[in-house]
Amino acid sequence: MKLEGSILEGVRESVVGSSDNMEFDKDLIPHINSAISKLNQNGVGNFVFVNDESKTWGDLRDENQVKGNDYFQMVPLFIALSTQLLFDPPPPSNVAYHSENAREILWRLKIAYEE
């Protein structure tokens, strides 16, 4: 996932398979905002509320978090994975695997941004 451009478009492309398919935006947006809130509560990034395509990854990235931002490339992955788990969960045999990966990414980001 690219680190520039719209958060909604990036997650939409990752989860729905097309950045142009806006059919599910009303369902995706709450999950995206939930993932961003989890990041913020763990000290990662700026507070950003996504309600359309205007919010970008640059808006979420806090330039004052210099050392932590070395790991910012994990942020889109965490948001996409968290959104995917809530919007269109994988088969039951894979849910635990995906959930554990999301938890590990969040933990790694928290540690990186604490330093």
N, C-alpha and C positions, 0 to 999 in steps of 0.2 A: 504494500500500500504506500502511496506517495505521501511525503511529509508536507506537501504544499497543497493548496486548494481547500475545498469545502469539506468539513468534517462529515456532513450528511451525505454528500456525494461519495466520499471514500468508503464510508460504512455501507452505504446502499450497494455500491459495486461489489464489496466483499460478501455481503449477506444475501442480497437478492440476485446478484450476478450481472447487474447492469446499472451504471450510474445514471441512466436516463429514465428508468422505470420508477416513477414517483407514486405508483399505486399504493405502496405500503408505508409511505412516509409517516402518516399519523400513528402507525403502529411502531415504527422504528424509533421515532424521536424520544418517547419516554424512556426507552431502554438505553439509548445513547446518553441521555442526561443522567440516568441512574449510574452508568459506568463512569461518567465524568465526575459525578459527586463522590463516588468511591475513591477516585484518584485524588480529588481535592482533600478529602478527609484523611488521606495518607500522605499529604504534603506535596502532591505532584500538581504542578501547573496552576494556571489562573482559573478563577471561577468563570465559567462560560455556560450560557444556557442556549442550547440549540433549538431553534423553532423553525428554521428554514435553511437554505443553502448559504446564507451570508457569513456564518461563523466558520473560521478556517483553523487549521492546525496551528498556524502562527498565533492566532488569538488565544489558544489554549496554552501554548508554550510560554512560560514565564522567563523572560530573559535574565532575571535576577538569580535564577537557580542554575548558575553556570555549570557546576560540577554535575549535578543531576541531569542536566540537559544532554550530557554525553549519552544518556540512555533513552532519550526521548523517542527514538525509533520504535521502542516497545509499546508506547502509548497507543498508537493506532491499532496495533495487534490486540492489546487488551480490550479496547473499546469494541472492536469488531467481534472478538470472541465472546465477550460478555453479552453483546447484543444478539449474536447468533444463538447463544444458549437460551435466551428468553423468547426470542422471536420465532425461531425454527430449530428446536432442539434436535441434536443428532439422535440416532437410534439408541434405545435404552442401554445397550451394551457399551456405547461410547460416551455417554453423558458424564460418567465419573472421570474419564480421561480428560475430556474437554474442561470440566469444572476444575480439576486439579491444575491444569495448565493455566487457567485464568487466575487462580489463587497464587500460583507460583510467580507469574508475571507481576501481579500486584505487589507481592512481597518483595521481589527484586527491585521494583521501582521505588517502593517505600525506603528500602535500605540505601539505594543510590541517591535519593533525594534528601535523606537525613544527613549525609556527610557534608 
